[in-house]
Amino acid sequence: MTKIGLISDTHGFLDEAVFRHFDQCNEIWHAGDFGSPDVIEKLQSFKPLKGVYGNVDSTDIRLQFPENLRFKCEEVAVFITHIGGYPGRYEQRIKNEMLADPPRLFISGHSHILKIIFDEKLNCLHMNPGAAGKHGWHKIRTLIRFDVDGNTMKNCEVIELGKR
């Protein structure tokens, strides 16, 4: 079983509570808009980090992380991108890729809206962890913690970090 800490839209701010909430995680996945190399360094020194760049990320971050990331976690095909939409409203940029080769787990950020939705048409779970940073219009800063066990995602927890 692999325990995942999912975060997005930090915009240069990393709440110290993240380390407590992700302490038991094996990996941290960041769905873009790190906002600063400092956030990356802190996360990487804490746990193995996978991520994608977001629309606010600088060139140095874009050179370190891809726009789209596909990989397998245990038996689950994962697709992470920052601006991706959600079931029924996927962004045009990735829609054809989703239809041609649907992942089992699709993760995006950008909207600052926490969503966990199952796409029955593609047999794919979509997660957006909301925003963990202080910039944006969201009211509450959020994270997601979950487990990947073989070909199953389970024990999903939404974590509120407090007001923006």
WOGI-V492439 format. One record per residue. N is the residue number from 1. OMEGA is omega in whole degrees, 0 to 359 (none if undefined). Layout:
n:N omega:OMEGA
n:N omega:OMEGA
This chain:
n:1 omega:179
n:2 omega:179
n:3 omega:186
n:4 omega:169
n:5 omega:184
n:6 omega:184
n:7 omega:178
n:8 omega:170
n:9 omega:176
n:10 omega:177
n:11 omega:176
n:12 omega:180
n:13 omega:178
n:14 omega:179
n:15 omega:179
n:16 omega:179
n:17 omega:179
n:18 omega:182
n:19 omega:177
n:20 omega:182
n:21 omega:182
n:22 omega:184
n:23 omega:182
n:24 omega:181
n:25 omega:175
n:26 omega:182
n:27 omega:171
n:28 omega:175
n:29 omega:181
n:30 omega:184
n:31 omega:169
n:32 omega:189
n:33 omega:173
n:34 omega:178
n:35 omega:177
n:36 omega:176
n:37 omega:179
n:38 omega:178
n:39 omega:180
n:40 omega:182
n:41 omega:180
n:42 omega:180
n:43 omega:181
n:44 omega:180
n:45 omega:181
n:46 omega:183
n:47 omega:172
n:48 omega:186
n:49 omega:169
n:50 omega:179
n:51 omega:177
n:52 omega:176
n:53 omega:177
n:54 omega:185
n:55 omega:178
n:56 omega:185
n:57 omega:183
n:58 omega:181
n:59 omega:181
n:60 omega:176
n:61 omega:179
n:62 omega:176
n:63 omega:182
n:64 omega:184
n:65 omega:180
n:66 omega:174
n:67 omega:178
n:68 omega:179
n:69 omega:175
n:70 omega:179
n:71 omega:175
n:72 omega:171
n:73 omega:190
n:74 omega:181
n:75 omega:184
n:76 omega:173
n:77 omega:185
n:78 omega:175
n:79 omega:178
n:80 omega:172
n:81 omega:183
n:82 omega:181
n:83 omega:186
n:84 omega:184
n:85 omega:183
n:86 omega:184
n:87 omega:182
n:88 omega:181
n:89 omega:178
n:90 omega:176
n:91 omega:182
n:92 omega:182
n:93 omega:184
n:94 omega:184
n:95 omega:181
n:96 omega:178
n:97 omega:178
n:98 omega:181
n:99 omega:182
n:100 omega:184
n:101 omega:184
n:102 omega:175
n:103 omega:174
n:104 omega:179
n:105 omega:178
n:106 omega:183
n:107 omega:173
n:108 omega:177
n:109 omega:171
n:110 omega:187
n:111 omega:186
n:112 omega:179
n:113 omega:178
n:114 omega:178
n:115 omega:170
n:116 omega:187
n:117 omega:175
n:118 omega:177
n:119 omega:182
n:120 omega:181
n:121 omega:182
n:122 omega:184
n:123 omega:189
n:124 omega:175
n:125 omega:177
n:126 omega:174
n:127 omega:169
n:128 omega:185
n:129 omega:185
n:130 omega:183
n:131 omega:179
n:132 omega:181
n:133 omega:183
n:134 omega:180
n:135 omega:179
n:136 omega:185
n:137 omega:180
n:138 omega:181
n:139 omega:183
n:140 omega:177
n:141 omega:188
n:142 omega:175
n:143 omega:171
n:144 omega:174
n:145 omega:181
n:146 omega:179
n:147 omega:168
n:148 omega:182
n:149 omega:184
n:150 omega:180
n:151 omega:186
n:152 omega:170
n:153 omega:183
n:154 omega:178
n:155 omega:182
n:156 omega:179
n:157 omega:172
n:158 omega:182
n:159 omega:176
n:160 omega:180
n:161 omega:182
n:162 omega:183
n:163 omega:178
n:164 omega:none
